[in-house]
Amino acid sequence: RNAKGSAKRNQRSDYKGGPMMYEDGFNIEEWKAKKLAERQETFAAQEEALKDVFASGQTLANYFYQRGRLGSHITAGNTALILRANPLACAVMSADDWSKYGRRVSKGCTGIAQIVRSNGYYAVAKVFDVSQTYGNKPYPIAAVENTKQIEKAIDVMREISPIPVLPKNEVEGFCYDAERQELVFCAAIPPQELLQRLPAEIVMAAAESSYAGISENELMRQTAAAISVEVCGRLGLPMPPDAFQTLEGMKEHIPDGEERRTLEKVREMAVTFGDAVCKRLKLERGQPAPQQEER
């Protein structure tokens, strides 16, 4: 007992009302200050990266598309940091998660800072893209690869749509029938083009069925288009050819301070479509737990 008490006294012998010191020279106050500085630096980096995301319709479209390639499980701010560090990143995890998956981070690679929740508090962690790893085990990334899979993906989206989605020969493109509350599309649209556009059209038609006239709202139209772009990224399809033009000026229609929330709304809907398709088509992807916080 005396030995224990003596050890405790020795451990705290440097404490004189100032910063706590331990036998190995560890200063807890310095450690806290360092962690706070890391968080503040990463928060600031997120804000700067998000400004770059909204620079143009092209930067926005690329952001949504690549977030889809990343699996749509990473929050808005963290995605911006990843894509600023590596615009072509397609799969990121911590070094420990890569190790569990059977791959190792290459020597000398620099991790990408992320804000994560740890024990109820924000903390800074590092992730690495698959291109920064090595190992015999390949990393599967979901992608539809043939017409049969594309058609099956279309069927899944039609099934989960809150309103009926029907092909018709006598219409051009897409058309919402307000009287019947149906979304109809031209039966002659090529399958890939149909799949590229279908998420946006479903979102717009479903919104119109609940709030007549909302389809005229520019932010609603751009949000729906962004969902399609992200789903295309998730499924490995080219993004719709008019994506850059459609998303141009989106920032002007978002209320100040709502940028992150808008990006998160897009992600949530993209997850709904993407998860349903990937599950039905058994498109596997090694993936860590989704990030739930907006940071």
BELPECOR-V446441 format. One record per backbone hydrogen bond with DSSP energy under -0.5 kcal/mol. NH is the residue of the N-H (numbers start at 1). CO is the residue of the C=O. E is the energy in kcal/mol with one decimal. If there is no record, write none. Layout:
# BELPECOR-V446441
nh = [NH	NH]
co = [CO	CO]
e = [E	E]
This chain:
# BELPECOR-V446441
nh = [5	6	7	8	9	10	11	12	13	15	16	22	25	28	28	31	32	33	34	35	36	37	38	39	40	41	42	43	44	45	46	47	48	49	50	51	52	53	54	55	56	60	61	62	63	64	65	66	67	68	69	70	71	72	77	79	80	81	82	83	84	85	86	89	93	98	99	100	101	102	102	103	104	106	109	112	113	114	115	116	116	118	118	121	123	125	127	128	130	132	133	134	137	138	140	144	150	151	152	153	154	155	156	157	158	159	160	161	164	166	168	171	175	177	177	178	181	182	183	184	184	185	186	187	189	194	195	196	197	198	199	201	202	203	204	205	206	207	208	209	210	210	211	214	216	217	221	222	223	224	225	226	227	228	229	230	231	232	233	234	235	236	236	237	243	246	247	248	248	250	252	253	254	255	258	262	263	264	265	266	267	268	269	270	271	272	273	274	275	276	277	278	279	280	281	282	283	284	286	291	292]
co = [1	2	3	4	5	6	7	8	10	12	14	26	22	20	26	27	28	29	30	31	32	33	34	35	36	37	38	39	40	41	42	43	44	45	46	47	48	49	50	52	53	56	57	58	59	60	61	62	63	64	65	66	68	67	294	75	76	77	78	79	80	81	82	86	128	94	95	96	97	98	99	98	134	132	106	127	111	125	295	114	123	116	121	118	116	114	112	93	91	129	130	104	102	136	138	235	146	147	148	149	150	151	152	153	154	155	156	157	181	183	185	168	184	175	182	176	177	177	164	175	182	166	173	168	186	190	191	192	193	194	195	197	198	199	200	201	202	203	204	205	206	207	207	211	213	214	217	218	219	220	221	222	223	224	225	226	227	228	229	230	231	232	233	232	240	242	243	244	245	247	249	250	251	253	255	258	259	260	261	262	263	264	265	266	267	268	269	270	271	272	273	274	275	276	277	278	278	282	140	73	290]
e = [-2.4	-2.5	-2.2	-2.2	-2.3	-2.5	-2.3	-1.5	-1.1	-1.9	-0.6	-1.1	-2.4	-1.2	-0.6	-2.1	-2.4	-2.3	-2.3	-2.4	-2.4	-2.3	-2.1	-2.3	-2.6	-2.4	-2.3	-2.9	-2.3	-2.0	-2.3	-2.0	-2.0	-2.5	-2.6	-1.6	-1.6	-1.5	-1.4	-1.5	-0.5	-2.0	-2.4	-2.6	-2.0	-2.6	-2.6	-2.6	-2.3	-1.9	-1.8	-1.9	-1.5	-2.3	-0.9	-2.6	-1.9	-1.7	-2.2	-2.7	-1.7	-1.8	-2.6	-2.2	-1.7	-2.5	-2.1	-2.2	-1.7	-0.7	-0.9	-3.1	-2.7	-3.4	-1.7	-3.1	-0.5	-2.5	-0.5	-0.6	-2.9	-0.5	-3.7	-1.7	-2.6	-2.5	-1.9	-2.9	-1.8	-2.3	-1.8	-2.4	-0.6	-0.7	-0.7	-2.7	-2.2	-2.7	-1.9	-2.4	-2.1	-2.0	-2.0	-2.2	-2.3	-1.9	-2.1	-1.0	-0.6	-2.6	-2.7	-0.6	-2.6	-0.6	-3.3	-0.9	-1.6	-1.7	-2.9	-3.0	-0.6	-2.2	-2.5	-1.5	-1.7	-2.5	-2.4	-2.3	-1.7	-2.0	-0.6	-2.1	-2.7	-2.3	-2.5	-2.5	-2.7	-2.1	-2.4	-2.0	-0.9	-0.6	-2.9	-2.2	-1.7	-1.9	-2.1	-2.4	-2.7	-2.2	-2.0	-2.4	-1.8	-1.7	-2.1	-2.5	-2.4	-2.4	-2.0	-2.4	-2.1	-0.7	-0.8	-2.5	-2.0	-2.6	-2.2	-0.6	-0.8	-1.7	-0.9	-1.5	-1.2	-0.5	-2.2	-2.4	-2.2	-2.4	-2.3	-1.9	-1.9	-2.6	-1.9	-2.4	-2.4	-1.7	-2.0	-3.0	-3.0	-1.3	-2.1	-2.7	-2.4	-2.0	-2.8	-0.7	-2.3	-0.9	-0.9	-2.7	-0.5]
